[in-house]
Amino acid sequence: MFVDSHCHLDRLDLTAHDGKLEGALEAARQRGVRQFLAIAVTLDDVPNLVDIARAHDDVSLSAGVHPLHRVEHEPDVQAIVDCAQRHDAVAIGETGLDYHYDEVAHDVQRQRFAHHLRAARELELPVIVHTRDAKEDTLALIREHTDPAVGGVLHCFTDDLDMAREAVRLGFYISLSGIVTFRNATSVRELARLVPLDRLLIETDSPYLAPVPHRGKPNEPQWVVEVAECIAAERGISVDEVAMQTSANFYRLFRAALPEAPDDVREALSQMSGQ
């Protein structure tokens, strides 16, 4: 089984599935994807994600505002908490810092990120972090506001091994996307080899960043399998081992999603924890 730990189900290009989300999800299920975490880019997106999750037992959702998304009114900690609680979010985010672009001022991003981290701590929910060209500030805010016992994930991670190791020390997981399959992504494949397997997640970030051999097409949740296959090849282990360990990691981090897991999945995870 596989878990797509980060996908934007409300933004998929569904042309290949007759415009139906069910078609995209079923294509992924046919390849063994058993859980999808639908990621919010803004709090206004969350009600639509709730509708998707209610229609599909294998979909969970997050609540948050992307660091590059412009909003008329910045949500405070209570607004984030209220939204997550009202809609049964299993995580806060995606949030974080992105200094590569200038759509949102860096000081605004830092305040927004801090609010999300504090909301996550209050709710004891993991936080989904987008970070780009902001290594030191990202880690500093995580150290200041995050409970390592709850932790979170640095999603679609492309930074260096030192940052990954420090994030793991702070209770975080590292999630790899289709970028790991790109020919020039040698540093990301190094991460695939060296980050402890019990701290790795896999994702598509669909509809973005389709993996090889689908690069250039709108990404889909079913192609999380290609991410797992690449990691397995880099580590010299089976795809099954990557699939089961990253799935176990997902439910260990996103504990609120575990009750929605299929019975056979929960039984397999129980057996893994008892080994």
C-alpha positions as CSV (number, residue, x, y, z in Angstrom):
1,M,0.0,0.0,0.0
2,F,1.0,3.6,-0.6
3,V,-0.1,6.9,0.9
4,D,0.0,10.2,-1.0
5,S,0.8,12.4,1.9
6,H,0.5,15.7,0.1
7,C,-1.9,16.3,-2.9
8,H,-4.1,19.2,-3.9
9,L,-7.2,17.3,-4.8
10,D,-9.3,20.4,-5.4
11,R,-6.7,21.6,-8.0
12,L,-6.2,18.5,-10.1
13,D,-6.5,18.5,-13.9
14,L,-9.2,15.9,-14.4
15,T,-9.2,15.9,-18.2
16,A,-7.9,12.3,-18.3
17,H,-10.7,11.2,-16.0
18,D,-13.8,12.8,-17.8
19,G,-13.6,15.7,-15.3
20,K,-14.3,13.4,-12.3
21,L,-12.2,13.4,-9.2
22,E,-13.4,9.8,-8.5
23,G,-11.6,8.7,-11.7
24,A,-8.3,10.1,-10.5
25,L,-8.7,8.6,-7.1
26,E,-9.7,5.2,-8.5
27,A,-6.7,5.2,-10.8
28,A,-4.5,5.6,-7.7
29,R,-6.4,3.0,-5.7
30,Q,-5.8,0.5,-8.6
31,R,-2.1,1.0,-8.0
32,G,-2.3,0.4,-4.3
33,V,-2.7,4.0,-3.0
34,R,-4.9,3.6,0.1
35,Q,-4.9,7.1,1.7
36,F,-4.8,10.7,0.4
37,L,-4.0,13.8,2.4
38,A,-5.7,16.8,0.7
39,I,-3.8,19.9,1.4
40,A,-5.3,23.4,1.8
41,V,-3.6,26.4,0.3
42,T,-5.9,28.9,2.0
43,L,-8.5,28.6,4.8
44,D,-11.2,29.4,2.2
45,D,-10.3,26.1,0.4
46,V,-11.1,24.0,3.5
47,P,-14.9,23.6,3.1
48,N,-14.4,22.3,-0.4
49,L,-11.8,19.8,0.9
50,V,-14.4,18.7,3.5
51,D,-16.9,17.9,0.8
52,I,-14.2,15.7,-0.9
53,A,-13.3,14.0,2.3
54,R,-16.9,13.3,3.2
55,A,-17.4,11.7,-0.2
56,H,-14.3,9.5,0.1
57,D,-13.3,7.6,3.2
58,D,-9.7,7.4,2.2
59,V,-9.3,11.2,2.0
60,S,-8.1,13.4,5.0
61,L,-7.5,17.1,4.9
62,S,-5.4,19.9,6.4
63,A,-6.1,23.5,7.2
64,G,-3.7,26.4,6.6
65,V,-2.5,29.2,4.3
66,H,0.4,28.7,1.9
67,P,3.3,31.2,2.5
68,L,3.0,32.7,-1.0
69,H,-0.8,33.0,-0.9
70,R,-2.0,36.6,-0.6
71,V,-5.0,37.1,1.8
72,E,-7.0,40.1,2.6
73,H,-6.9,39.4,6.3
74,E,-4.1,37.4,7.9
75,P,-5.6,34.6,10.1
76,D,-4.5,34.8,13.7
77,V,-3.9,31.7,15.8
78,Q,-7.5,31.4,16.9
79,A,-8.8,31.6,13.3
80,I,-6.6,28.7,12.3
81,V,-7.5,26.7,15.4
82,D,-11.2,27.2,14.8
83,C,-11.0,26.2,11.1
84,A,-9.1,23.1,11.8
85,Q,-11.4,22.0,14.7
86,R,-14.6,22.8,12.8
87,H,-13.6,20.8,9.8
88,D,-11.7,17.8,11.5
89,A,-8.4,18.6,9.9
90,V,-5.6,16.1,10.7
91,A,-2.8,18.6,10.2
92,I,-2.1,22.3,10.0
93,G,-0.7,23.7,6.7
94,E,0.6,23.9,4.3
95,T,2.5,26.8,5.9
96,G,6.1,27.8,6.0
97,L,8.5,30.2,4.4
98,D,9.4,30.8,0.7
99,Y,12.0,33.4,0.1
100,H,12.5,32.4,-3.5
101,Y,9.6,34.6,-4.6
102,D,8.4,38.0,-3.4
103,E,4.6,37.6,-3.5
104,V,4.3,37.9,0.2
105,A,6.8,40.0,2.3
106,H,9.2,37.9,4.4
107,D,8.1,39.5,7.7
108,V,4.5,38.7,6.9
109,Q,5.4,35.1,6.1
110,R,7.3,34.7,9.3
111,Q,4.3,36.0,11.4
112,R,1.9,33.7,9.4
113,F,4.2,30.7,9.9
114,A,4.5,31.4,13.7
115,H,0.7,31.6,14.0
116,H,0.3,28.2,12.2
117,L,3.0,26.6,14.4
118,R,1.3,27.9,17.6
119,A,-2.1,26.7,16.3
120,A,-0.6,23.2,15.6
121,R,0.9,23.1,19.1
122,E,-2.4,24.1,20.7
123,L,-4.3,21.4,18.8
124,E,-1.5,18.8,19.1
125,L,-1.6,18.4,15.3
126,P,1.4,18.0,13.0
127,V,2.4,20.9,10.8
128,I,3.0,20.6,7.1
129,V,5.9,22.9,6.2
130,H,6.8,24.4,2.8
131,T,10.4,25.8,2.9
132,R,12.5,27.3,0.1
133,D,15.6,29.4,0.4
134,A,14.7,30.0,4.1
135,K,16.6,27.3,5.9
136,E,17.7,29.3,9.0
137,D,14.4,31.1,9.6
138,T,12.4,27.9,9.1
139,L,14.4,26.0,11.6
140,A,14.5,28.8,14.1
141,L,10.7,29.2,14.1
142,I,10.2,25.4,14.4
143,R,12.6,25.3,17.4
144,E,10.7,28.2,19.0
145,H,7.1,27.0,18.5
146,T,6.9,23.3,17.8
147,D,6.5,20.4,20.3
148,P,8.9,17.7,19.1
149,A,6.5,15.1,20.4
150,V,3.9,16.2,17.8
151,G,6.3,17.3,15.1
152,G,5.4,17.7,11.4
153,V,6.9,17.3,8.0
154,L,9.0,19.3,5.6
155,H,7.1,18.6,2.4
156,C,8.5,18.3,-1.1
157,F,11.9,18.7,0.5
158,T,14.8,19.9,-1.7
159,D,17.2,21.5,0.8
160,D,20.4,20.0,2.1
161,L,21.1,17.0,4.3
162,D,22.1,19.1,7.3
163,M,18.7,20.7,7.3
164,A,17.0,17.3,7.0
165,R,19.0,16.0,9.9
166,E,18.2,18.9,12.1
167,A,14.5,18.7,11.2
168,V,14.5,15.0,12.2
169,R,16.2,15.9,15.5
170,L,13.3,18.3,16.1
171,G,10.7,15.6,15.6
172,F,10.0,16.2,11.9
173,Y,9.7,13.9,8.9
174,I,11.1,14.5,5.4
175,S,8.7,14.1,2.4
176,L,10.0,13.5,-1.1
177,S,8.1,14.2,-4.2
178,G,8.5,13.5,-7.9
179,I,11.5,15.8,-8.0
180,V,13.5,12.8,-6.7
181,T,13.1,11.2,-10.2
182,F,14.4,14.3,-12.1
183,R,17.7,13.7,-13.9
184,N,19.4,16.7,-12.3
185,A,18.1,16.1,-8.8
186,T,21.2,14.4,-7.5
187,S,21.1,16.0,-4.1
188,V,17.5,14.9,-3.6
189,R,18.4,11.3,-4.4
190,E,21.2,11.6,-1.8
191,L,18.4,12.5,0.7
192,A,16.5,9.4,-0.5
193,R,19.5,7.3,0.4
194,L,20.5,8.9,3.7
195,V,17.4,10.1,5.5
196,P,16.4,7.3,7.9
197,L,13.6,5.3,6.3
198,D,11.5,5.6,9.4
199,R,11.5,9.4,8.9
200,L,10.5,9.5,5.2
201,L,7.2,10.2,3.6
202,I,6.2,10.2,-0.1
203,E,3.9,12.6,-1.9
204,T,3.0,13.9,-5.3
205,D,2.2,17.5,-4.6
206,S,-0.2,17.0,-7.5
207,P,-1.1,18.6,-9.8
208,Y,2.5,19.9,-9.7
209,L,5.9,18.2,-10.2
210,A,4.9,15.0,-12.1
211,P,7.7,12.4,-11.8
212,V,9.6,10.8,-14.7
213,P,8.3,9.3,-17.0
214,H,5.3,11.6,-16.7
215,R,7.2,14.8,-16.4
216,G,5.5,17.7,-18.2
217,K,2.0,16.3,-17.6
218,P,-0.4,17.4,-14.8
219,N,0.6,15.3,-11.8
220,E,-1.8,12.7,-10.3
221,P,-1.9,10.9,-6.9
222,Q,-1.4,7.5,-8.7
223,W,2.1,8.6,-9.6
224,V,3.2,8.5,-5.9
225,V,4.2,4.9,-6.8
226,E,7.0,6.3,-9.1
227,V,8.4,8.3,-6.2
228,A,8.4,5.1,-4.0
229,E,10.1,3.1,-6.8
230,C,12.9,5.7,-7.2
231,I,13.5,5.7,-3.4
232,A,13.6,1.9,-3.4
233,A,16.1,1.9,-6.3
234,E,18.3,4.4,-4.5
235,R,18.3,2.5,-1.2
236,G,18.6,-0.9,-2.8
237,I,15.5,-2.2,-1.1
238,S,12.1,-3.4,-2.3
239,V,9.3,-1.1,-3.3
240,D,7.1,-3.0,-0.8
241,E,9.4,-2.0,2.0
242,V,9.3,1.7,1.0
243,A,5.6,1.5,0.7
244,M,4.9,-0.1,4.1
245,Q,7.4,2.0,6.0
246,T,6.3,5.3,4.5
247,S,2.7,4.4,5.2
248,A,3.4,3.5,8.8
249,N,5.3,6.8,9.1
250,F,2.3,8.6,7.7
251,Y,-0.1,7.2,10.3
252,R,2.5,7.7,13.1
253,L,2.7,11.4,12.3
254,F,-0.9,12.1,11.2
255,R,-2.5,10.2,14.1
256,A,-5.9,11.7,13.6
257,A,-6.1,10.0,10.2
258,L,-5.5,6.5,11.6
259,P,-9.2,5.7,12.6
260,E,-10.1,6.2,9.0
261,A,-7.6,3.7,7.7
262,P,-9.0,0.4,6.3
263,D,-9.0,-2.5,8.8
264,D,-6.3,-4.4,7.0
265,V,-4.1,-1.3,7.0
266,R,-4.5,-0.8,10.8
267,E,-3.8,-4.5,11.3
268,A,-0.6,-4.4,9.3
269,L,0.5,-1.3,11.1
270,S,-0.2,-2.9,14.5
271,Q,1.9,-5.9,13.5
272,M,4.8,-3.6,12.4
273,S,4.7,-1.7,15.7
274,G,4.8,-5.1,17.6
275,Q,7.9,-6.3,15.8
